[in-house]
Amino acid sequence: MRRGSFQEGTVDYAAVGATQAADLMGYPPEKSIPAEASWRIGSGEARFTTSADTLLSWAPLRGAGLRVSDVRPASGPMYSGVSFDAEGAPVAPSRLEADQRFDADGTPYVGAGTTIRVHGRVKGLRADAQLRVISVTEEPRRVGYALGTVDGSVVSGEESFAVDWRDNDEVWFTVRAFDRPVAAVYRLLPPLVRRRRRELFQGYLRAVSPLFASPS
């Protein structure tokens, strides 16, 4: 099992780890709009392993039409920071010694403390941002991570991705998020935040679910 997380104070919002809270949808961080969705994407160990690898190689973001660049892993072989339990409550700091992995293009996989830039548009509106991986979980039946905004985004907040291989052998993909509008258009028209989030969720699903895989 591998768990890692990045320290608070490195992102542009206060509620670090709130996507892990069970009551996110009912009690989101102040002035934020919460969202969550889960999809059954298959069953069995092979599906879980493949989906977990897809998740850790930034595929969800690319599936949403975003270009990932300037991937900068946290410096040093060891990383320590705040962690969260299953209910989203902070626990004692932990340390993680991560073996760096790379995708076919040489891009580093997701790792705690990694900073990335994304570029693109969602529903015609700019979606450029700098993001940081604030936590990573790699367990025998669960893999996931959370991304927090650092600067330059039209919204401020966090989103988490997880693939679970459940006891009934089903594999599920879950995304949870909260967004506080930053750009003027989103502050003036809050429904656009929800529309943006729905579009992102569908893009993430396209990347992870075999139902959307391109024919060979």
N, C-alpha and C positions, 0 to 999 in steps of 0.2 A: 504494500500500500504506500502511495506517495501522496503527501499533502503539502501544499505550500501556499503562502499568501504574502501580499505586499503591505507595507506599513501605511497606516492612515496618514493623511496630510499630503499625499502625493497625487491626489485627484481633486477635482474642483467642486466636490459636494461632501456633505458631512456624514450621511448615513451609509458609510462603507459596510458592505455585506448585507444590506437590507433585502436584496433579492433572495436571500436564504431564509427570511422570516416567514413562518407559516401564515401570518396574518397580513402579508403584503397587500393583497387586494382590498382588504377592509381598512387597513391603516397604513397607507403609503407615506413616505417622507413628505414633509410639508411642501405644498405647491407642486407636487409631482403627480403624474398620471401613471397608474400602474397597469401592467398587462401581463398575461401569462397564457400559455397554450401548451398542450401535450398531444402527441400523436403516437399511435402504435406503428412502428416501422418494420415489424417482422418478429422473428423469434429465433432463439438458439444462440449458442456461443459464437458461431461464425458471424452472424449478423451483428452481434454486440461488438465484436473485435473490429470488424470493418467500419462500423459507424463511429466507434470511439476514435479510430485513427483518422477518419474523415474530419471529425470534430476538432481534433488537436492540430490539424494542418491548415486551420483558418478557412476551411471550405465553406462554412455557413456565411461568412461575410462576403466571400466571392460569389456565392450563390445568389446573394441579394443584389448583385451588380456592382459591388464595391471593389475597388482596387486596393490591395494591401501593399504597403511599401514601408521602407525605413524601419524594418523589424530589428529592434535593439534589445537583446536579452539583458537581464540584470547583470551587473558586473560582479565578478568573483564567483567561486565555485559553490559557496554556501550562501544561503539566504534565510533570514529570519524575519518574522513579522506576526501580525495578529492572525488568528484562525477563528473558525466558527463551528459550532456544533450543529447537529441536525435541525435544531429549531432556530438557527441563525444567531444564537447568543455567542458573544466573543469568549474564547477560552485562552488559556495560557499560550504565550508565543511558542511557536514551534520552529524547527530548522529543517531545511530540505537541501539535500545534495543532489542536484539534478544532472542526469546524463543528457547532454544536448543532442537533440535529434533534428533531422532536416528532411524536407520534402524533396520531390524529384527535381525541383528547380533550385534547390539549395537554400530555401527559406527556412529559418529555424522554426521548429514547432512551438506551440504554446508553452510558456513557462512562467512561473510566478515572477512578477516584476518586469516582464517584457513590456516594452513600449512600442506601439505601432502607429502608423498613419494610414487612414483610409480616405479614399477619394471617390466621388461619384455623385449620383443624384437619385433621389427617391421620389417618385411621382412628379418629376420635373424640378424638384427643389434640391438645393445643394445639401450634400451629406458628408462633406469633408470634416475630419476630426483627428485629434490625437487621443489615443486610448491606451490604457494600461491594464495589464492582467493583474487583478488584485488577489485572486485565489485560484488554486488548481487542486483538483481531487482526482486521483487515479487509484481506484480500488478494484478488487476482483470482479465486482458486478456493477460498478458505477464509475463513470468518467465525466468530468465536467470542469468548467472554469467560469469566472466572472470577469467582465470587462467594465472599467470605469472611465468616464470622460476626464481628460486632463485639461485640454483647452481647444479652442477653435471649432467647437461643435455648435449646431443650432439648438441642441438640447443639452441639459446637464443631467447626468444620472448613471445608471448601471444596468447591465443586462447579464444574465447568467444562462449558460447552456449546459445540459446534462443528458447523457445517455445512460439508461438504467436497464439492466438485465434482471427482470423480476423473477421471483420464486416460481411463478407459473410458466416460465420460459419465454414470456413475451419481452420484447425490447421496445422501450419507449424513449422518445426524444422530447425534452421539455425545455422551453425557453420562458424566462421570467424577466421583467424589466420594470423600471420606473424612469420617467422622463419629466424633467422640469423645463418648460419652454424658455429658451434664451433668445433666439432670433425674433425680431419684431413680428414677422408674419405668424409665427407660432404663438406668441403671446396674445396677439389680437384675435387669432382664430384657433382656439384650442382643439376643435375637432380635427384639424390638420395633423396634430400630434398623434391622435389615434389612427388616422388613416396611414400616416407614415409608419407607425409601428406594425399595423396589419400587413403592409407591403413587405416590410423587413422580415416578419415572421414567415411569410410564404416563401420568400427567397431562401431563408435558412432551411426550411423544410425541403425545398427542391434539391438542396445540396446534400442533405443527409439521408433522405428517404429513397429506397430503391425504386419506389413507384415513379420517381421522376428521373431515373437514370436514363442516359442516352442509350439507344440501341447499339449493340456491338456490331 
